[in-house]
Amino acid sequence: MIALDTNILARAIVDEVNADAATQAQQQRAQALLDSGQALFIPVTVLEELEWVLRGVYEMPHEEVAAVFDDMLAVENLVLDRAAAVKQAVEWYRRGLDFSDALHLAQSGLCAGLATFDARFAKWAQQLDLQPPVKVA
């Protein structure tokens, strides 16, 4: 099994139409790796960074980013770290939570709550009735 970095996934996902030759070559190599059929591991930290890159750098709409994660969860040869938490985080992301916050909360399921200084995160989580409860410390 090979672990993938964020830049491999970004190159395979984003179609940069006017890309230079080096970027095009990376896009082809990234796609070939994903199409190889070999087992590929994606760390949860890479997924968190990927959301930021797709949304922040490539300005991909929120729903398209969520669809990318849905697709990744469905690909047989992709092994997503903490897949159940990622799936839950994507659902909450669709409901308006920041992806990183949703991922933090989804991985805190065995805890009594999640403490934060982020009042917006706590308010959203409370409005959506998410568990465990998010409280401002």
C-alpha positions in Angstrom: 0.0 0.0 0.0 1.2 3.5 -0.9 0.2 6.6 1.1 -0.7 9.7 -1.0 0.1 13.3 -0.3 -2.3 16.1 -0.9 -0.5 17.3 -4.1 -1.0 14.0 -5.8 -4.8 14.1 -5.1 -5.1 17.8 -6.1 -3.3 17.2 -9.4 -5.7 14.2 -10.1 -8.8 16.1 -9.1 -8.3 19.6 -10.5 -8.3 20.0 -14.3 -6.0 22.9 -14.9 -6.8 23.7 -18.5 -3.9 26.2 -19.1 -1.3 24.3 -17.0 2.3 24.3 -17.9 4.1 21.2 -19.1 5.4 20.2 -15.7 1.9 20.5 -14.2 0.4 18.5 -17.0 3.0 15.8 -16.5 2.1 15.7 -12.8 -1.6 15.5 -13.6 -0.9 12.5 -15.8 1.3 10.7 -13.3 -1.2 11.4 -10.5 -4.1 10.0 -12.5 -2.0 7.0 -13.6 -1.3 6.2 -9.9 -5.0 6.5 -9.0 -5.9 4.3 -12.0 -3.3 1.7 -11.2 -5.6 -0.4 -9.1 -3.1 -0.8 -6.3 -4.2 0.0 -2.7 -3.7 3.6 -1.9 -3.9 5.1 1.7 -5.0 8.6 2.3 -4.2 9.9 5.8 -6.9 12.0 7.5 -4.5 14.9 7.7 -4.2 14.8 3.9 -8.0 14.9 3.5 -8.1 18.0 5.8 -5.5 19.7 3.8 -7.1 18.7 0.5 -10.4 20.4 1.5 -8.5 23.6 2.2 -6.6 23.4 -1.1 -9.7 22.6 -3.2 -11.8 25.3 -1.6 -9.1 28.0 -0.8 -6.7 27.7 -3.7 -8.8 26.3 -6.5 -12.0 28.0 -5.3 -14.0 24.9 -5.7 -17.6 25.3 -4.5 -18.5 23.7 -1.2 -20.8 21.1 -2.7 -18.2 20.0 -5.3 -15.7 19.5 -2.5 -18.2 17.3 -0.6 -18.8 15.4 -3.8 -15.0 14.8 -4.2 -15.0 13.2 -0.7 -18.0 11.1 -1.5 -16.3 9.8 -4.6 -13.1 9.0 -2.8 -15.0 7.1 -0.1 -16.6 5.0 -2.9 -13.4 4.0 -4.7 -12.4 0.5 -3.8 -8.6 0.8 -3.9 -8.6 4.0 -1.8 -8.2 3.4 1.9 -9.3 6.5 3.7 -7.9 6.9 7.2 -10.8 7.0 9.7 -13.3 6.6 6.9 -16.4 6.5 9.1 -15.4 9.8 10.7 -14.7 11.3 7.3 -18.1 10.2 6.0 -19.7 11.8 9.1 -17.7 15.0 8.7 -18.7 15.3 5.0 -22.4 15.1 6.0 -21.9 17.8 8.6 -19.8 19.9 6.1 -22.8 19.8 3.8 -25.0 21.1 6.6 -22.8 24.1 7.0 -20.0 23.1 9.4 -16.4 23.9 8.5 -14.7 20.7 7.3 -11.9 20.8 9.8 -14.4 21.4 12.7 -16.6 18.6 11.4 -13.7 16.2 11.2 -12.6 17.2 14.8 -16.1 16.5 16.1 -16.6 13.3 14.1 -13.4 11.9 15.7 -14.6 12.9 19.2 -17.6 10.6 19.3 -16.4 8.7 22.4 -16.0 11.9 24.4 -18.4 13.7 26.6 -18.0 16.9 24.6 -15.6 19.1 22.6 -14.2 22.3 24.1 -13.4 25.2 21.8 -12.9 29.0 21.8 -14.7 29.1 18.4 -18.2 30.4 19.2 -19.3 30.0 15.6 -18.4 26.3 15.6 -20.2 25.8 18.9 -23.3 27.7 17.7 -23.5 25.7 14.4 -23.0 22.4 16.2 -25.7 23.3 18.7 -28.2 24.4 16.0 -27.6 21.1 14.1 -27.9 19.2 17.4 -24.6 17.4 16.7 -23.0 15.0 19.2 -20.9 15.1 21.2 -21.9 18.6 22.2 -19.5 21.5 21.4 -19.0 24.0 24.2 -17.1 27.3 24.3 -14.5 27.0 27.0 
